[in-house]
Amino acid sequence: MISRRTALALTGGAALTAALARAIDQGLVVDFGSPALAAWDDWNQHRHQGPLALVAAAVLASSPHNTQPWRFAVGRLGVDIFEVPGRNLGSMDPFGRERLAGLGAAIHNMALASTLTGRAALVRLLPDAGNPQHVARVELGGEGTGAAPHPLLPAIGRRHVHRGPWTGAAIAAADLPALTDFPRPADIRIAVFPAAAPRGQRFAAVTAAATAAIAGDAAMMADSHRWFRHSRRDQDRLMDGLSLRTSGVSPLLGFAGAMLPDPSPEDEGRYWLAATRDTHLPSASAYALITCPDPHDRRTALLVGAAWQRLHLIATARGLVAQPLNQLPEMLDRARQLGQASPFATDAEALAAGAGRIGFALRLGHADPAPPALRRPVSLVIGAPARLGYDIDRARAETLAQERALAARNN
Ligand SMILES: Cc1cc2nc3c(=O)[nH]c(=O)nc-3n(C[C@H](O)[C@H](O)[C@H](O)COP(=O)(O)O)c2cc1C
């Protein structure tokens, strides 16, 4: 017979072993070199050349809840990117506006990566009126026609959303104009303002209120919850979504959290609200709003996402960190979906300050770099027959042009 003390020690030991196993399972204790992180290495080690390099950069783009709503078709003459509507956030993004912003971010990275190929690139948004899911085509020109490699290329592999506490130190005056100084259509506007300014305080108050509203909306939390990958097995298998590792908790708290049973959607809402109120908003140095005439216009949504991605890459290159805080536009969309007037409409209009409507919101600041998020690698997101028709058309046009040139020379 074993003593009570031994029994307690044994059960305590068993509990500790189980907790440790859970923490390992969440990828928090031992990093086995997850296959879901290999895509970062693929880009940083230049493992893909030519048109495939465009896809390698695109898969590292930001997307809502890391849904990675894309599929690519690669040909000799360029790359096509397609929307995958099934990779959606449901009532968190009822119109697919954020999904398109993620696709815009991927298209932006493809455009930057085209400068690695030495070939000129022409990006056409929504090139096929008959197929709205075909969100962009990047046409590559001949060898030697391209621009020099873009200086932001290294930032693509270092850009990570940071959800932890930041220092709150002010952003240097020299960084401010640089963050928004890039080519984009005139009606995609960006305002960066200090967190302590009246506009910053209003943004913080309305973002906290919008977070509370989402946390209290069971449908939104359930749809959000579907993209949380709790086990290491799911992270390695699905290679998408959010995980404890990128949630911004300290390693110690993460370890403690990993020992508990998987959180429910309600737990997640509570944690997210507390993190927003106690960490995200108070430690931000500045906020930024990307505004546009109509955030639900598909082309505009793509351009808003591209602008967010460019801003984040510039911030990364300058040693700053960023985190989207899109609770306000998400709640505006939720009211629209339910056919209700939004209690946030007045604040949203005031914050946009006459520069259109809010398409994207984020915080900016200073902190040590954040860890990388899960990704599906190039091999899992390529292959779509739609590209074939295009390649055949282009090849046919090239042959025709050559035949005409030959005929003209022979006459
Ligand atoms: C349209 C859009 C909306 C987003 N909204 C939020 C947000 O409100 N809060 C947040 O922490 N991250 C947000 N993100 C960031 C994604 O969750 C993040 O890009 C994704 O998890 C992948 O991580 P990574 O960008 O660090 O690689 C958003 C991204 C996009 C493209």
The ligand as a Gaussian input file, in Angstrom:
#p B3LYP/6-31G(d) Opt

LIG

0 1
 C       -7.392000      42.810000     -42.640000
 C       -6.597000      42.396000     -41.440000
 C       -7.108000      42.621000     -40.172000
 C       -6.362000      42.276000     -39.032000
 N       -6.839000      42.588000     -37.790000
 C       -6.116000      42.291000     -36.691000
 C       -6.548000      42.709000     -35.395000
 O       -7.583000      43.356000     -35.247000
 N       -5.772000      42.382000     -34.324000
 C       -4.578000      41.703000     -34.465000
 O       -3.911000      41.444000     -33.461000
 N       -4.139000      41.313000     -35.692000
 C       -4.866000      41.600000     -36.790000
 N       -4.389000      41.274000     -38.039000
 C       -3.078000      40.626000     -38.160000
 C       -3.179000      39.136000     -38.452000
 O       -3.779000      38.444000     -37.381000
 C       -1.758000      38.613000     -38.764000
 O       -1.311000      39.195000     -39.945000
 C       -1.738000      37.102000     -38.899000
 O       -2.052000      36.484000     -37.678000
 C       -0.381000      36.598000     -39.360000
 O        0.642000      37.060000     -38.507000
 P        1.873000      37.908000     -39.073000
 O        1.309000      39.080000     -39.810000
 O        2.657000      38.285000     -37.846000
 O        2.659000      37.011000     -39.988000
 C       -5.103000      41.640000     -39.191000
 C       -4.601000      41.408000     -40.485000
 C       -5.326000      41.789000     -41.603000
 C       -4.748000      41.575000     -42.977000

